């Protein structure tokens, strides 16, 4: 989720991830590869099934 809005050929944006979260409401989506400005947009517009990891975030599968 590198970009604040729509993605491009090589990176997804917040709006792309928002659509994926909407399409798969029962799945948890973990955003990675974020710029600070994109992280701010995501934190200001929370999505129930989107995880915005913090430094040293760990997930057990």
Biopython code that builds the backbone (N, CA, C, O; Angstrom):
import numpy as np
from Bio.PDB.StructureBuilder import StructureBuilder

atoms = [
    (1, "UNK", "N", (0.850, -1.165, 0.000)),
    (1, "UNK", "CA", (0.000, 0.000, 0.000)),
    (1, "UNK", "C", (0.895, 1.227, 0.000)),
    (1, "UNK", "O", (0.977, 1.948, 0.994)),
    (2, "UNK", "N", (1.556, 1.455, -1.103)),
    (2, "UNK", "CA", (2.553, 2.515, -1.182)),
    (2, "UNK", "C", (1.974, 3.903, -1.448)),
    (2, "UNK", "O", (2.574, 4.908, -1.066)),
    (3, "UNK", "N", (0.837, 3.963, -2.087)),
    (3, "UNK", "CA", (0.317, 5.259, -2.540)),
    (3, "UNK", "C", (-0.944, 5.668, -1.785)),
    (3, "UNK", "O", (-1.710, 4.818, -1.330)),
    (4, "UNK", "N", (-1.152, 6.984, -1.657)),
    (4, "UNK", "CA", (-2.266, 7.509, -0.853)),
    (4, "UNK", "C", (-3.631, 7.276, -1.489)),
    (4, "UNK", "O", (-4.631, 7.176, -0.779)),
    (5, "UNK", "N", (-3.688, 7.190, -2.791)),
    (5, "UNK", "CA", (-4.984, 7.008, -3.455)),
    (5, "UNK", "C", (-4.940, 5.733, -4.285)),
    (5, "UNK", "O", (-4.814, 4.638, -3.736)),
    (6, "UNK", "N", (-5.042, 5.869, -5.608)),
    (6, "UNK", "CA", (-4.991, 4.707, -6.485)),
    (6, "UNK", "C", (-3.553, 4.308, -6.763)),
    (6, "UNK", "O", (-2.646, 5.141, -6.753)),
    (7, "UNK", "N", (-3.361, 3.018, -7.011)),
    (7, "UNK", "CA", (-2.037, 2.508, -7.313)),
    (7, "UNK", "C", (-1.669, 2.727, -8.770)),
    (7, "UNK", "O", (-2.389, 3.370, -9.533)),
    (8, "UNK", "N", (-0.525, 2.171, -9.124)),
    (8, "UNK", "CA", (-0.055, 2.227, -10.500)),
    (8, "UNK", "C", (0.316, 0.812, -10.933)),
    (8, "UNK", "O", (-0.144, -0.156, -10.326)),
    (9, "UNK", "N", (1.136, 0.675, -11.969)),
    (9, "UNK", "CA", (1.491, -0.653, -12.483)),
    (9, "UNK", "C", (2.235, -1.515, -11.464)),
    (9, "UNK", "O", (2.133, -2.741, -11.508)),
    (10, "UNK", "N", (2.966, -0.906, -10.564)),
    (10, "UNK", "CA", (3.814, -1.703, -9.674)),
    (10, "UNK", "C", (3.477, -1.582, -8.183)),
    (10, "UNK", "O", (4.038, -2.324, -7.377)),
    (11, "UNK", "N", (2.580, -0.673, -7.794)),
    (11, "UNK", "CA", (2.249, -0.494, -6.386)),
    (11, "UNK", "C", (0.750, -0.287, -6.210)),
    (11, "UNK", "O", (0.082, 0.282, -7.073)),
    (12, "UNK", "N", (0.236, -0.758, -5.081)),
    (12, "UNK", "CA", (-1.173, -0.540, -4.767)),
    (12, "UNK", "C", (-1.312, 0.703, -3.906)),
    (12, "UNK", "O", (-0.399, 1.072, -3.168)),
    (13, "UNK", "N", (-2.454, 1.334, -4.010)),
    (13, "UNK", "CA", (-2.747, 2.503, -3.203)),
    (13, "UNK", "C", (-3.815, 2.198, -2.162)),
    (13, "UNK", "O", (-4.390, 1.110, -2.145)),
    (14, "UNK", "N", (-4.070, 3.164, -1.304)),
    (14, "UNK", "CA", (-5.071, 3.005, -0.249)),
    (14, "UNK", "C", (-6.436, 2.634, -0.822)),
    (14, "UNK", "O", (-7.111, 1.756, -0.285)),
    (15, "UNK", "N", (-6.850, 3.291, -1.905)),
    (15, "UNK", "CA", (-8.164, 3.002, -2.478)),
    (15, "UNK", "C", (-8.236, 1.589, -3.052)),
    (15, "UNK", "O", (-9.294, 0.961, -3.014)),
    (16, "UNK", "N", (-7.123, 1.081, -3.583)),
    (16, "UNK", "CA", (-7.082, -0.303, -4.062)),
    (16, "UNK", "C", (-7.286, -1.277, -2.898)),
    (16, "UNK", "O", (-8.066, -2.224, -2.994)),
    (17, "UNK", "N", (-6.575, -1.027, -1.807)),
    (17, "UNK", "CA", (-6.682, -1.882, -0.627)),
    (17, "UNK", "C", (-8.082, -1.789, -0.020)),
    (17, "UNK", "O", (-8.625, -2.784, 0.460)),
    (18, "UNK", "N", (-8.652, -0.602, -0.045)),
    (18, "UNK", "CA", (-10.012, -0.408, 0.473)),
    (18, "UNK", "C", (-11.000, -1.303, -0.282)),
    (18, "UNK", "O", (-11.889, -1.897, 0.328)),
    (19, "UNK", "N", (-10.848, -1.399, -1.597)),
    (19, "UNK", "CA", (-11.720, -2.258, -2.404)),
    (19, "UNK", "C", (-11.510, -3.738, -2.075)),
    (19, "UNK", "O", (-12.472, -4.504, -2.004)),
    (20, "UNK", "N", (-10.260, -4.134, -1.877)),
    (20, "UNK", "CA", (-9.979, -5.525, -1.513)),
    (20, "UNK", "C", (-10.604, -5.854, -0.160)),
    (20, "UNK", "O", (-11.185, -6.925, 0.014)),
    (21, "UNK", "N", (-10.485, -4.942, 0.788)),
    (21, "UNK", "CA", (-11.087, -5.151, 2.114)),
    (21, "UNK", "C", (-12.603, -5.266, 2.014)),
    (21, "UNK", "O", (-13.220, -6.066, 2.717)),
    (22, "UNK", "N", (-13.186, -4.475, 1.153)),
    (22, "UNK", "CA", (-14.638, -4.520, 0.950)),
    (22, "UNK", "C", (-15.048, -5.848, 0.295)),
    (22, "UNK", "O", (-16.077, -6.426, 0.647)),
    (23, "UNK", "N", (-14.246, -6.317, -0.646)),
    (23, "UNK", "CA", (-14.541, -7.559, -1.356)),
    (23, "UNK", "C", (-14.405, -8.775, -0.443)),
    (23, "UNK", "O", (-15.123, -9.762, -0.608)),
    (24, "UNK", "N", (-13.483, -8.706, 0.522)),
    (24, "UNK", "CA", (-13.213, -9.821, 1.425)),
    (24, "UNK", "C", (-13.378, -9.386, 2.885)),
    (24, "UNK", "O", (-12.391, -9.320, 3.617)),
    (25, "UNK", "N", (-14.593, -9.092, 3.315)),
    (25, "UNK", "CA", (-14.813, -8.553, 4.666)),
    (25, "UNK", "C", (-14.459, -9.514, 5.797)),
    (25, "UNK", "O", (-14.231, -9.076, 6.925)),
    (26, "UNK", "N", (-14.409, -10.793, 5.523)),
    (26, "UNK", "CA", (-14.090, -11.771, 6.557)),
    (26, "UNK", "C", (-12.606, -12.111, 6.627)),
    (26, "UNK", "O", (-12.201, -12.982, 7.397)),
    (27, "UNK", "N", (-11.809, -11.435, 5.837)),
    (27, "UNK", "CA", (-10.362, -11.646, 5.829)),
    (27, "UNK", "C", (-9.661, -10.452, 6.464)),
    (27, "UNK", "O", (-10.139, -9.321, 6.370)),
    (28, "UNK", "N", (-8.532, -10.705, 7.106)),
    (28, "UNK", "CA", (-7.696, -9.634, 7.642)),
    (28, "UNK", "C", (-6.631, -9.314, 6.598)),
    (28, "UNK", "O", (-5.959, -10.218, 6.103)),
    (29, "UNK", "N", (-6.473, -8.055, 6.264)),
    (29, "UNK", "CA", (-5.490, -7.596, 5.290)),
    (29, "UNK", "C", (-4.420, -6.824, 6.048)),
    (29, "UNK", "O", (-4.737, -5.924, 6.826)),
    (30, "UNK", "N", (-3.159, -7.168, 5.826)),
    (30, "UNK", "CA", (-2.046, -6.486, 6.475)),
    (30, "UNK", "C", (-1.352, -5.620, 5.428)),
    (30, "UNK", "O", (-0.807, -6.129, 4.449)),
    (31, "UNK", "N", (-1.378, -4.326, 5.642)),
    (31, "UNK", "CA", (-0.744, -3.391, 4.707)),
    (31, "UNK", "C", (0.761, -3.341, 4.968)),
    (31, "UNK", "O", (1.202, -3.317, 6.117)),
    (32, "UNK", "N", (1.533, -3.326, 3.897)),
    (32, "UNK", "CA", (2.989, -3.236, 4.012)),
    (32, "UNK", "C", (3.517, -2.246, 2.979)),
    (32, "UNK", "O", (2.777, -1.771, 2.118)),
    (33, "UNK", "N", (4.791, -1.950, 3.078)),
    (33, "UNK", "CA", (5.493, -1.132, 2.083)),
    (33, "UNK", "C", (4.858, 0.263, 1.972)),
    (33, "UNK", "O", (4.622, 0.763, 0.872)),
    (34, "UNK", "N", (4.588, 0.879, 3.127)),
    (34, "UNK", "CA", (3.888, 2.163, 3.164)),
    (34, "UNK", "C", (4.835, 3.337, 3.348)),
    (34, "UNK", "O", (5.830, 3.255, 4.069)),
    (35, "UNK", "N", (4.502, 4.413, 2.685)),
    (35, "UNK", "CA", (5.148, 5.699, 2.951)),
    (35, "UNK", "C", (4.448, 6.297, 4.167)),
    (35, "UNK", "O", (3.327, 5.902, 4.490)),
    (36, "UNK", "N", (5.088, 7.233, 4.836)),
    (36, "UNK", "CA", (4.471, 7.868, 6.012)),
    (36, "UNK", "C", (3.147, 8.542, 5.656)),
    (36, "UNK", "O", (2.189, 8.467, 6.426)),
    (37, "UNK", "N", (3.087, 9.195, 4.503)),
    (37, "UNK", "CA", (1.850, 9.883, 4.108)),
    (37, "UNK", "C", (0.717, 8.883, 3.863)),
    (37, "UNK", "O", (-0.441, 9.173, 4.162)),
    (38, "UNK", "N", (1.043, 7.720, 3.326)),
    (38, "UNK", "CA", (0.026, 6.694, 3.103)),
    (38, "UNK", "C", (-0.435, 6.104, 4.424)),
    (38, "UNK", "O", (-1.624, 5.842, 4.607)),
    (39, "UNK", "N", (0.489, 5.895, 5.340)),
    (39, "UNK", "CA", (0.145, 5.390, 6.671)),
    (39, "UNK", "C", (-0.826, 6.359, 7.358)),
    (39, "UNK", "O", (-1.795, 5.930, 7.984)),
    (40, "UNK", "N", (-0.566, 7.654, 7.239)),
    (40, "UNK", "CA", (-1.447, 8.663, 7.839)),
    (40, "UNK", "C", (-2.850, 8.590, 7.257)),
    (40, "UNK", "O", (-3.831, 8.674, 7.995)),
    (41, "UNK", "N", (-2.957, 8.435, 5.935)),
    (41, "UNK", "CA", (-4.272, 8.324, 5.295)),
    (41, "UNK", "C", (-5.013, 7.097, 5.829)),
    (41, "UNK", "O", (-6.201, 7.171, 6.140)),
    (42, "UNK", "N", (-4.308, 5.977, 5.931)),
    (42, "UNK", "CA", (-4.934, 4.750, 6.417)),
    (42, "UNK", "C", (-5.378, 4.880, 7.868)),
    (42, "UNK", "O", (-6.461, 4.421, 8.231)),
    (43, "UNK", "N", (-4.554, 5.497, 8.688)),
    (43, "UNK", "CA", (-4.914, 5.660, 10.101)),
    (43, "UNK", "C", (-6.063, 6.651, 10.281)),
    (43, "UNK", "O", (-6.856, 6.511, 11.212)),
    (44, "UNK", "N", (-6.160, 7.648, 9.404)),
    (44, "UNK", "CA", (-7.244, 8.624, 9.470)),
    (44, "UNK", "C", (-8.559, 8.088, 8.894)),
    (44, "UNK", "O", (-9.620, 8.668, 9.121)),
    (45, "UNK", "N", (-8.484, 6.982, 8.152)),
    (45, "UNK", "CA", (-9.656, 6.378, 7.514)),
    (45, "UNK", "C", (-9.685, 4.883, 7.814)),
    (45, "UNK", "O", (-9.495, 4.065, 6.915)),
    (46, "UNK", "N", (-9.923, 4.528, 9.070)),
    (46, "UNK", "CA", (-9.821, 3.120, 9.455)),
    (46, "UNK", "C", (-10.797, 2.221, 8.702)),
    (46, "UNK", "O", (-11.937, 2.592, 8.424)),
    (47, "UNK", "N", (-10.309, 1.036, 8.386)),
    (47, "UNK", "CA", (-11.109, -0.007, 7.749)),
    (47, "UNK", "C", (-11.066, -1.198, 8.692)),
    (47, "UNK", "O", (-9.998, -1.608, 9.148)),
    (48, "UNK", "N", (-12.228, -1.743, 8.975)),
    (48, "UNK", "CA", (-12.363, -2.772, 10.012)),
    (48, "UNK", "C", (-11.388, -3.940, 9.839)),
    (48, "UNK", "O", (-10.803, -4.392, 10.823)),
    (49, "UNK", "N", (-11.202, -4.427, 8.640)),
    (49, "UNK", "CA", (-10.373, -5.611, 8.436)),
    (49, "UNK", "C", (-8.980, -5.303, 7.867)),
    (49, "UNK", "O", (-8.310, -6.194, 7.346)),
    (50, "UNK", "N", (-8.552, -4.050, 7.969)),
    (50, "UNK", "CA", (-7.218, -3.649, 7.514)),
    (50, "UNK", "C", (-6.313, -3.423, 8.719)),
    (50, "UNK", "O", (-6.629, -2.630, 9.606)),
    (51, "UNK", "N", (-5.201, -4.117, 8.740)),
    (51, "UNK", "CA", (-4.222, -3.977, 9.815)),
    (51, "UNK", "C", (-3.090, -3.083, 9.319)),
    (51, "UNK", "O", (-2.480, -3.345, 8.283)),
    (52, "UNK", "N", (-2.825, -2.026, 10.079)),
    (52, "UNK", "CA", (-1.703, -1.129, 9.790)),
    (52, "UNK", "C", (-0.625, -1.468, 10.822)),
    (52, "UNK", "O", (-0.717, -1.044, 11.974)),
    (53, "UNK", "N", (0.383, -2.220, 10.422)),
    (53, "UNK", "CA", (1.373, -2.665, 11.404)),
    (53, "UNK", "C", (2.260, -1.528, 11.912)),
    (53, "UNK", "O", (2.496, -0.535, 11.224)),
    (54, "UNK", "N", (2.737, -1.712, 13.136)),
    (54, "UNK", "CA", (3.682, -0.789, 13.733)),
    (54, "UNK", "C", (5.088, -1.389, 13.619)),
    (54, "UNK", "O", (5.250, -2.514, 13.146)),
    (55, "UNK", "N", (6.072, -0.654, 14.044)),
    (55, "UNK", "CA", (7.461, -1.136, 14.027)),
    (55, "UNK", "C", (7.559, -2.477, 14.768)),
    (55, "UNK", "O", (6.991, -2.635, 15.848)),
    (56, "UNK", "N", (8.267, -3.420, 14.194)),
    (56, "UNK", "CA", (8.482, -4.752, 14.783)),
    (56, "UNK", "C", (7.197, -5.569, 14.931)),
    (56, "UNK", "O", (7.122, -6.457, 15.780)),
    (57, "UNK", "N", (6.206, -5.277, 14.123)),
    (57, "UNK", "CA", (4.939, -6.018, 14.126)),
    (57, "UNK", "C", (5.210, -7.480, 13.793)),
    (57, "UNK", "O", (5.973, -7.785, 12.876)),
    (58, "UNK", "N", (4.591, -8.370, 14.533)),
    (58, "UNK", "CA", (4.694, -9.803, 14.267)),
    (58, "UNK", "C", (3.303, -10.390, 14.130)),
    (58, "UNK", "O", (2.362, -9.966, 14.801)),
    (59, "UNK", "N", (3.191, -11.360, 13.263)),
    (59, "UNK", "CA", (1.914, -12.053, 13.086)),
    (59, "UNK", "C", (2.200, -13.549, 13.068)),
    (59, "UNK", "O", (3.160, -13.998, 12.442)),
    (60, "UNK", "N", (1.381, -14.299, 13.742)),
    (60, "UNK", "CA", (1.505, -15.762, 13.750)),
    (60, "UNK", "C", (0.448, -16.333, 12.827)),
    (60, "UNK", "O", (-0.735, -16.011, 12.929)),
    (61, "UNK", "N", (0.895, -17.174, 11.937)),
    (61, "UNK", "CA", (-0.024, -17.803, 10.995)),
    (61, "UNK", "C", (-0.302, -19.237, 11.388)),
    (61, "UNK", "O", (-1.059, -19.929, 10.706)),
]
sb = StructureBuilder()
sb.init_structure("model")
sb.init_model(0)
sb.init_chain("A")
sb.init_seg("    ")
for serial, (resi, resn, name, xyz) in enumerate(atoms, 1):
    if name == "N":
        sb.init_residue(resn, " ", resi, " ")
    sb.init_atom(name, np.array(xyz, "f"), 0.0, 1.0, " ", f" {name:<3s}", serial, name[0])
structure = sb.get_structure()
